[in-house]
Amino acid sequence: MNIPEQREHLLSGCPTLVEVAVTYFSNCGQRTAMKRFKEYVNGNEAFSADLAAAGYTKWHSFFVPHQMIVVFKHMGPPDAAYEWMQGKFSRP
């Protein structure tokens, strides 16, 4: 799936938490991607508050489109997030 298809997929329908996490943290497996995504959300008070205001709780397993807009606001589109994470998590 190329980048425009990823964006369209994330904004159409209700992507699961796993799909969103793996899209943003595509350089690792599902469990690690979910862990990193949750750590990122929980470590960013504004992001966590905006998701809560959009109706998302830790018990949800999917995102509705207006919640994905919150994700894009805080993490950027998946390709930009991927480039940032490559620099942050790549080995020297």
N, C-alpha and C positions, 0 to 999 in steps of 0.2 A: 504494500500500500504506500503510495507516494504521499508527500506532505499535504497537498491540497485535498486528497482523499481523506487523510487523517482528520483534518480540520472539519470537513463536511460530515464525516462519521461522528465526530464528537458533538457536533451541534444538531444533528438530526437524530431524533429518537432519544433514548435514555441509555447512554453508555454505562457499563458497569464500572465499579471502582477499580477492578483489575485492568480493564481496557484503558482507563485514563492513566493509571499508574504506569503501565507498561509503555504507553505512548510517550510519556514524559521521561521515564527512566528506562529507555529501551536498551541500554547497555548492560542490563542485568536480568535475572530471572524474575518470575512473577512475585514470589514471596519478598525478595529484596526490593523490588520496585514498589510494592505496596508499603513496605516498612519505610522506605525513603520518602514516599509521597506523604504518608501520615506524619512522619517526623517533620517534614517541611511545613505542612499545614499547622500542626500543633506548635511549632517553633515560631510561627508568625501570627501574632495576636490579631492583627488587622484582617489577615486572610481568614483565620478561624472565625472571627466575629462576622465577617461578610458572608461566609458560607452558612453560619447559623441563622443569620437574618434572611437568607434565601431558603431556609427551611431544611437545611442539611444537618443531620446528626451523625454521630459515630456509628449508629445502628443501621444507617442506610447502606445499601450495597450498589446503588446506582445514582447517577446524576441526571436531573432534568435540564433542559436547555438553559434556563436562567441561572442555574448553579454552575454550568460550564462557562458561562460568561464571567462569573466570579473567578473561576480557575484561570481563564485567559487573562483577566485583569491582573492577577497576582503573579502568574507564572509565564505569561506571554504565550504565543502560539507554540505548539510542540517543537517545531524546528528550532526556534530561538532558544527554547529551554534545553533542547538536546545539545546545542552548541555550548551553552553555558556549563552544562553538566560535564561535558567532555573535558573542559578545562579544569573543573573542580575535582573530578574523580579519576582523571587519567593518571596513570603511573608515570613517574619521571623517567 
